[in-house]
Amino acid sequence: MERCDFMSRGLKKKRTLEVEEIISLYKEGESTTRIAKLANVSSRYINKLFKSITYLESGI
């Protein structure tokens, strides 16, 4: 999967979980709020991350 700027730029310094770990937790049923706390980011950031992943996978 191709990475966009949103996933690879300087924000990584704040985020304590890798994108793959975030996706895995979500697939296991964790809420975006819980994932955000674990990753040291806001739930809004998690939702934007998922939106950007969906956009990339759709090929638009």
Buried (B, 14 or more C-beta within 10 A) or exposed (E): EEEEEBBEEEEEEEBEBEBEBBBEBBEEEBEBEBBBBBBEBBBEBBEBBBEBBEEBEEEE
